[in-house]
Amino acid sequence: MTTPPLEPLLSLDEALTRLLAAVQPLGATETVATFDALGRVLAADVASLLDVPPADNTSMDGYALRAADVPAAGTVLPVSQRIPAGVVGAPLEPGTAARIFTGAQVPAGADAVVMQEVCAAVDGGVRIDAVPRPGQWVRRRGEDVQRGSIVLARGARLTPQALGLAASVGAATLEVARRPRVGLMSTGDELVMPGEPLRPGAIYNSNRFTHRALVQAFGCDCEDFGIIPDSLAATREALRRAAERCDLVVSCGGVSVGEEDHLRPAVAAEGRLDLWRVALKPGKPLAFGELRRADGSHAWFIGLPGNPVSSFVAFVLAVRPVLQRLQGGAGKALIAIAARADFDWPKPDKRREFLRVRRNADGALELFPNQSSGVLTSTVWGDGLVDNPPGQAIRRGDTVRYLPLAELEA
């Protein structure tokens, strides 16, 4: 029997293009309190309800006055009023100064604030020891945000500082995308959970923990369908349950063509499956398809390799953009920055490689000594990946593309 020739390896960029072209945003939205919106993705622009600041105010403790009333250093002005933050003062009388505190509204008629460090209190007034310029230490109305302007755009993931900005323009609630429901499952009779006896030939299911945490870090709800026994019937039944309850089903392991790998025929029977050989190291096999539901709709399916580092890298590079897309985002890849290699990599692979590295005290990148796809310690030791093109050797001192893993929450 003649074995059919293998299809050419698919580039990572082409695989991502296919994924993002197929997967569409869920479209469902909900309104949540701004207090509770951390990590959510905006489903509508946030427009300011007011000018920020809403009126001219002072950025310093000091004295509000007319600059023209202080022609020379040493001028003494009577103090006509005291204006703490939260109090609106009376219009400033000509030839006087108002004692004012940071954040307080500048009174009508004043055009400058002199900070208290260059002033001295005298009987009934204040001596100004520096000639002011009009506008100094005054924050103008609307200089940060103007009423009606868009301060946060649809599709943005809400960071702590974004929530502060939303609150500053009066947004008590925000319209956000519904969290995608992601179903996770692992295949393999060799897998057991931590806390269970590790029988001969078994391994602990580390991928289950890594993937669950990644799903949550990317702003999605996770439903764990556990470890699926190595049988076609059990695999099909688990896929049917997951498809009915989830938007995306992610499996780990079982996407090869071995006799005990039942995931591939199970997905094909329950929907549609493409098995891609991606020119990626680690993480070559990647399955993508859809699972039919009883009502005629479908859930998306992504199958990842079983080796822990391969699975982690494939999740970061391929699943993360899909989760962004489901929430209405663009599905962007991790942003690479230029960094100096403090290592040699003389024998590159013909595939695009992602090497586990970390920054040292000099800001250069050190390489984990064992780049095997089964060495999970490398992902904890490292703080990023080097995105190395196919066939490219690296010499110490070369500039490389560094992907910080700190971006994984974004």
N, C-alpha and C positions, 0 to 999 in steps of 0.2 A: 504494500500500500504506500503510495507516494504522499509524503508530508507536504502540505501546501506551503509555499514560501511565506516567510514572515513579512508583514507590512513594514514599510520604512518607519523609523522612529519619528514621533511627532515632537516638534519643538515645544518648549514650555509656553512660549508666547502664543503659538497656534492653539494649544490646548486651552489656554485661558480665554482666547477669543471665542472659541466654540462654546465654552461653558457660559460666558457672559452673554453671548448672543441667544442662547437657548433659555436661560433663566430670566424671568421677568419679576419686577417688584410685586410683592403681595398686594399692595394697594390698600389694605385695611389699615385704618388709623384709630387712635383713641386719644382722648384728652386727659392729661394727667397734671397734677399740681407741679409747679416749677420746683418745689422742694424735692419731689420724688423722681425727677427726670434725668438724673445722672446716667450717662451712657446710652440714653435713647437717641434715636435718629429723628430729626425734625421732619414732619410731613407737610409743613407750611412755613412760609417765611414769617419771621417775627419783625413787625414794624413798631417803631417807638410811638408810644402814646403821648410823649411830651418832649420838650427840649431838655437836654442834659448838659450842664446844669440848667434848672428851670429859670434861673435869674442870675445876674452877675453876682459872684460871691468872692470872698477873699481866700487865698491859699496860705495866708500867714496870719498869726496874731500880730496886731499892731494898731494903726490908726488910719481910718479912711478920711480923705480930704480932697480938696481941689489942688492939683499940682500948681496952678497959677498962684495960690495963696502962700506958697513957700518959695520965694524968689532966691533965697540964700540959706545956706546951712546956719543953724542957730535960731531960725525963726520960731517964735513962740505963738501957739494958737490955743484959744480956750477949747476945752473939751465939752461938747454940747450934749452928748448922749453916750450910752454904753449899749453895744449890740452883740449879745452872745449868739451862738448858732441856734437856729430855730426861731429867732425873733426877727420880725421885720421892723427896722428902725424908721424914724420920721425922716422926711427930706432934710438933707444937710443944709444948715444955715451957712451962708457965705462967710468966709473968714474963720470958720471953726473946724475942729476935727472930731471924729467919732471914734471912741475906743471900740475895737472890733476884734472878733475871735475867729479862728480858722473855720471856714465853712459857712460863716454868716453872710447873709445877703448884704451887698454893698448898698448903702442908702442912695436914693436919687440925689443927684447933684454932685456926688463924689466921683472922681475919675482916676483915683490912685489909692494904693495902700502902702504905707511906710511900715516896715516891720519894726517890732518893738525894740530890737537890738540897737537901732540907730536913733532911738528916741529917749527922752528923759522926762519924767514927770516933774512939773514945777507947780507952784501954788496956782490952783485954778486952771491949769492947762498943761500943755506938753511942748517940750522943745524938740524941734525936728533938726537932727544933726546931719542930714544928707538931703540934697535937692532931689525931689521925686520926678519921675517921668510919667506922663499920662499913660494909664493902663498897667502900671507895674503891680505885680502880685494880685491882679484881678483876673479871675476865670470868667470869661464871657458866657452869657447865656447861649446854649446850644453849641458851644465850641467842641464838645465831645460828640454829642448826638443831636440831630435836628428832628423835630417832630415829624412823623410820617416816614422817616428813612428806614430802610431795611438794615437791621443790626445782625441778624442771624438768618442764613439762607436755608431753604428746604434742602434736606439731604445731609446737613451737618450733624455730626455726632456731638452730643452735648457734654462738654467738659465742665469741671467745677467753675472755671472762669466764664464760660458761656452762660451758666446758670446765673452767675452774679450779674452779667450784662443784661440778661432777660429781666431779672428783678429790677435792675436800675431804670428800665424803661416802662415799668408798670405791668409786666406780664405775670399774672398770678398763676396762669395755667398755660400749657403748651400742647399743641397738637403734634403727636408723634406717631411713627409707624408702629404697627403691632409687632411685638417681638416674634420672630420666626420660631416655630416649634421644630426642634431638631431631634430626631430619634437616633440613638446610638445602639449599635450591636456589634458583638465580637463573635467570630466563628472559630471553632477549634476545640476538640475534646481534650487537648493538652492544657487548656487554660483553667486556672483556679484563682479564687479570690484570696487576697491577703487575709490571714486568720484561719484559713483552711489548711489541712495537712498537705504538704507538697509531696505527692506520691512520685515514684520514679517515672521520669519522662515528662512530668508536668512543669509548667512555668506559671509564675504569677502574672495576672493580666494587667500590666502597667498601662497599656494603651487606653484602657477604659477610663482610667483616672486622668490621663493627659488630655484626652479628647473632651471629656466632660468639662474640665476646667477651661479649655480653649473655647468651647461653645459659650460658656457663661461669660468669659472675658470679652467675647465679641458681641455681647448684648442680646443673646438669644436664650429662650427657654429650652431646657434639655429634658428629654425623657429617655431613660436607659432601659433597653429591652434585654440587657444581660448577655450572657454567653449562650450562643445557639449551638445545639448539638450538631455533630457532623452527619446530618441526614438531609436529603432533599425535601422530604415532607415537613420536617421541623423548620427548615430554612424558609420554605414558602409560607408557612403559617405565620412565622415571625414577621416576614415582609408585609403580609396582608394587614396584620395588626398595626404595624408601624405606619403604613401608608394612610390608613384611615385616621390616624391621630396626629400626623406630623406633616410639615411642609417639605422637609428634607430629611432623608434617611441616609446616615453615614455608617458604613460598615468597615470593619478592620480585619484584614486577612481573607483568604479564601477566594481571591480573584485570579488565581492561576488556573492551569488546566489539569491539575492532578486529580486522581480518582476520588480523593476525599474532599476536594474543593467543590462544594455544591452551590456556592453562591451564584456563580455565573449562570448555570442553567435555571436556577430558581428565579433570578431577576428576569431573565428572558421569558420565562413562563408567566410571570406576574406583570409583565409590562414590556419594556424595551431596554436593551443594553448595548452600549459600545464599550469595547475593551481597548484602551489605548496603551501603546508602548511609548512612553514619553522619554525624550532624550534628557534625562535628569538623573543625577547621582547625588545623594541616595533618593530612591523613590520611583523607579521606572514604571511599574504597572499602575494604571489608574483607570477605574471603571466609572462610566457615567451613563445614566439612563433615567427612566421614569417607571413608577409603579402605579398601576391602575387602582382606582377606588371603585366601590360599588355604585356610586352615583355617576360614573363616567369621567370624573376629573382625575387628576393624578398628583402624586408626590414625586419630587425629584430624588434621585439616588446617586450617591458617590461612593465608590468602593476604594479603599486605601490599602496599601501594602501592609503586611503584618509586622515586619521588622520595626522596632520602636522608633529609631531615628528616621528611617524612611517615612514612616507614618506621620511623625511630627512635622517633618519638613514638607511633605505633601499637603498636610492640613493647612500649614501656614501659607504656603504658596498658592494652593488651588481652592481650598474650602473657604478660607477667609474672604476672598473677593466675592464668592457666591453669597455668603452670609450678608456682606455689605449690600450686594445687589438686591437681595430679597427685601431689605429694609429701605430700599429707595436710593441707596448710594450708588456711586459710579463703579464700585468694584475695583479699587486701585490696588496695584501691587505695593509691596513695601518700598519705601523710598531709600535708595542707595546713596551713600555719601562716600567721598573719596577718603581713603586712609592709607597709611604706609604699612606695608607688610614687614614684620620683623621675623620672617621665616622664609625658608626655601620650599618650593613645591616643584621638584624637577620632573616628575612623571605625571603629567595631567591626563585625565581621562578624555576619551573622544566625546563624552557627553558633557553637558553643562553641569558644573559641580557647585555644591553649596557646602563650604568648609566651615566647621565649627571653630570659632576664634573668640578671643577676648582682648580688650584694650589693656595695655600695661601702663605703668606710671608715666611713660614718655608719650602716651597717646597712640603708639603703634600697636599693631595686632600680633598677638601670639597665637600659635596654632596648637590645638589639642593634639597630642601625639598619636592617638589612635582614632582614625576617621571611619572606622567600621560602622555599618548601618545598625549594628546591634548594641553599640556602646552608648547607652542612654546618659551616662555620667557626663558625656561631652556636652550635652544640651544644658546641663546645670552649671558646669564649669564655665561654659562660654556665655558671652553676652551678645553674640550676634553671629551672622553668617557672612562669609565671603562668597559673592556671586562671581564665579570664575568661568569665563567662556570656554567652549570646547577646545581641547588641545593646547591651552595656553599655560606654559610654565610660569612660575612665579619665583623671582629672586628677591632676596632680602633687600629692602629699600624700594621695591616697586610700589607704585600706587595701584590699589585695588578697589573694587566696589564692595563696600561694607554695609550690611543690612542690620541695623540695631534691633534686637528683639524687644527692646522697650516699647516699640511701636505696636506690639501685639494687642494692646488694649484699644487700638484705634481702628 
